Amino acid sequence: MPESREHRRLKEEAIEQLRRMGFHDDEIFLEYRTVEGIRVDVVGISPERRVAIECGDTYKGARHRILERSFDTVIYKPYTTPRRNVDYGRIQRYEEIEKMSLQELVEEKERRLKTVMCSFRLPRTLLH
């Protein structure tokens, strides 16, 4: 799904907010993925602190608690219009992830990677 103008605007505001908080441009990341596999719109990571900023439609339940494990501060910048739809399957997955230890998450990622690698086969033309 393409990113809306409002979502881009919120991300630009988040970048400016992190700069005001003292983060340098090389410490600001867009579309950052956590160890748990959660994509965060904008993050600031410095030797002193880690800040996550979520833009647009957000769910503050299990997802928020998971982000709090990885970041010192979690900030939400919601859309100005009401929430349009809720992905209950994703919410349920966050609740499952929240219950897992970091070691379990790493093991799950390794299992998934092995599954993907095992299912990948080179075309016959590359084998000869």
Steps between C-alpha positions, in 0.01 A plus 500: 500500500649838407579740780252786540601866500388533858715204604805650324429833670483333842831324434662830400370652824641201691843554343492867601391403852797263532736774378358735767561222754869508405528212254732547202389398149721188508316390818151524343356200315180455297304174481716343771442131583536382858631158603136399546432586135294811570548781249524842662443810285783714641759430769787688656786289632797659674745369758288670769144401404260333260174670393229349279236712327193334351296701248137463394274216609655337804404233748623568851441154645753218469690678219564798730620275781736320260644830378550612860734203547727624218474879533540747784212710364211416266313795345177486299406754233144404397318601184268798531217286358349207696631146465373341182554130555659267752708194412395263779727223369802727542385600848472133599852437366638786714338343804673169418837672448466686830491167687819372336848546642774653289662156459170353374467784250854442368434125470172564314675735255774238440234230434323727252826581324590129471154428359541772239852386413392135468212589272721705269643301209720625222359474150638203304671734255721631781594152620677397178 
